[in-house]
């Protein structure tokens, strides 16, 4: 299906960086002292550019505005290359920063899964492609039972461990995440998975795989889960928000500890 794969076509900044390397390689092959000097200078600038890009990412994550301003000033003052090559290096560093910040904005830090914003954005893309390819999809909504009680009785640290444990469980349960599946922590004790694989969305398959969940170092006892499933019909598409609400309703109507509730909308043949 290839619906979620990225990076197949070079970005403009990557193409420009490739041209710079090819120019340097050509000059290296000529072997003149001036060409070698320019080549060494270009290599040094690329190394410094990469260093600045890494420092910018770190400063942005730390929220250090003064250091960000200083680094941006250094980046804009890069000299020693033709204007086109210099601009392409600066663009590469800035794009790297933007991509890092975007990833941070869409990621749930404790689990490494998408946060609600990320799940809804990437999930909407998956459903768009599923509708285009006339392929069914399935949204599974999970609720970790008694998380608040765990925080109150055992301590917040134990609750945090349970949340990270649930993130590991989601990745074990849906091994194709990132390509054909979208996983997210929607907030608190709410998790969701969106998949195009019907074998990962049936009552029996999920319960069987949940019972076989691997044990990771530092795990508490396996958390008790409630879940609901909603099915996406590509011939009658709905939004990811509607699909999520359908899965929630299914769980609330039929929930039971460590049980699973199936949406009242059965999968449709395609």
Long-range contacts (C-beta under 8 A, 24 or more apart in sequence): 1-129, 1-133, 1-135, 1-180, 1-196, 3-125, 3-126, 3-129, 3-130, 3-133, 3-179, 3-180, 3-196, 4-122, 4-125, 4-126, 4-129, 4-178, 4-179, 4-180, 4-182, 5-179, 11-95, 12-91, 13-88, 13-91, 13-92, 13-95, 14-92, 16-84, 16-85, 16-88, 16-91, 16-92, 17-46, 17-88, 17-89, 17-92, 19-85, 19-88, 20-46, 20-81, 20-85, 20-88, 20-89, 23-85, 41-80, 41-81, 42-80, 42-81, 42-85, 45-78, 45-80, 45-81, 45-86, 45-89, 46-89, 48-78, 49-75, 49-78, 49-89, 49-90, 49-92, 49-93, 50-93, 52-93, 53-92, 53-93, 53-96, 53-97, 56-93, 56-96, 56-97, 57-96, 57-97, 57-100, 60-97, 60-100, 60-101, 61-100, 61-104, 108-167, 108-184, 108-185, 110-160, 110-163, 110-164, 110-167, 110-185, 111-163, 111-164, 111-166, 111-167, 111-170, 111-185, 112-167, 113-167, 113-170, 113-171, 113-183, 113-184, 113-185, 113-191, 114-182, 114-183, 114-184, 114-185, 115-184, 115-185, 115-186, 115-187, 116-184, 116-185, 116-186, 116-187, 118-184, 119-182, 119-183, 119-184, 119-186, 119-192, 119-194, 119-240, 120-240, 120-241, 122-182, 123-182, 123-184, 123-194, 123-240, 124-239, 124-240, 126-182, 126-194, 126-196, 127-194, 127-232, 127-237, 127-239, 127-240, 127-243, 130-196, 130-232, 130-234, 131-234, 131-237, 133-234, 134-234, 134-235, 134-270, 135-196, 135-234, 135-270, 136-196, 136-198, 136-231, 136-232, 136-233, 136-234, 136-267, 136-268, 136-270, 137-194, 137-195, 137-196, 137-231, 137-232, 137-234, 138-194, 138-195, 138-196, 138-197, 138-198, 138-200, 138-201, 138-229, 138-230, 138-231, 138-232, 138-267, 139-192, 139-193, 139-194, 139-229, 139-230, 139-231, 139-232, 139-240, 139-243, 139-244, 139-246, 139-247, 140-192, 140-193, 140-194, 140-195, 140-200, 140-201, 140-206, 140-227, 140-228, 140-229, 140-247, 141-190, 141-191, 141-192, 141-227, 141-228, 141-229, 141-230, 141-244, 141-247, 141-248, 141-250, 141-251, 142-166, 142-170, 142-190, 142-191, 142-192, 142-193, 142-225, 142-226, 142-227, 143-189, 143-190, 143-191, 143-225, 143-226, 143-227, 143-251, 143-255, 144-189, 144-191, 144-223, 144-224, 144-225, 145-189, 145-223, 145-224, 145-225, 145-226, 145-257, 145-258, 146-223, 146-224, 147-188, 147-189, 147-223, 148-189, 158-220, 161-218, 161-219, 161-220, 162-220, 162-223, 163-189, 165-216, 165-219, 165-220, 165-222, 165-223, 166-191, 166-223, 168-214, 168-216, 168-219, 169-210, 169-213, 169-222, 169-223, 172-209, 172-213, 172-214, 173-200, 173-206, 173-209, 173-210, 173-213, 174-200, 192-244, 192-247, 194-240, 194-243, 198-267, 201-229, 201-231, 203-229, 203-260, 203-262, 206-260, 207-260, 210-258, 224-257, 224-258, 225-258, 226-251, 226-255, 226-256, 226-257, 226-258, 226-259, 226-260, 226-261, 227-251, 227-259, 227-260, 227-261, 228-252, 228-253, 228-254, 228-255, 228-260, 228-261, 228-262, 228-263, 229-260, 229-261, 229-262, 229-263, 230-263, 230-265, 231-263, 231-265, 231-266, 231-267, 231-268, 233-265, 233-267, 233-268, 233-270, 234-270, 235-268, 235-270, 236-268
